Amino acid sequence: MNEDFDRRRESERAYNDVFVRKGCLAAFLSAARRFDAASPGSTEAARAGDDIRAVLPAVASLNVFDVFALKSARVRALVAALGRELPL
């Protein structure tokens, strides 16, 4: 994937008809960690959930969930509730 983004010129590119920006996977991982660590129903959980919702289309377009499994049951449930089918 290194050749997919020219570090000096591109900050986003289309994959499977979705524009993916550099850093979307890091943003997803950060939000997933915050969501998992936050108390259910808390403001922090809501913010992290919103952040996951924002980057999920880009992360899914990269087929990340075909390669990596979500370890957290809470994050898996949120992703599934947002309409993303996850492999077992």
Secondary structure by P-SEA (a helix, b strand, c coil): ccccccccccccccccccccccaaaaaaaaaaaaaaacccccaaaaaaaaaaaaaaaaaaaaccccccccccaaaaaaaaaacccccc
